[in-house]
Amino acid sequence: MIRWWARWWWRAGILSPDYRLVEAGFVNRAHALGREVIPWTIDIPEAVREQLAAEVDGIITSYPTCYAAYCPSS
């Protein structure tokens, strides 16, 4: 069951794991496979900084206005 789930999960275009499972190596592997990484739910400022340093493609948070200063403007 776990192998099936892992194969299916890696076929998705966007991966959205719990942020505690995401580190730079994970993001690099996902990007190499053409996947985006948008972890959830990040409500701790230090964790937001760590995830952005790992070059995630976005974040899911309960407090988007609090963390807007960390994100580059488009």
Buried (B, 14 or more C-beta within 10 A) or exposed (E): EEEEEEEEEEEEEEBBBEBEEBEEEBBEEBBEEEBBBBBBEBBEEEBBEBBBEBEBBBBEBEEEEEBEEEEEEE
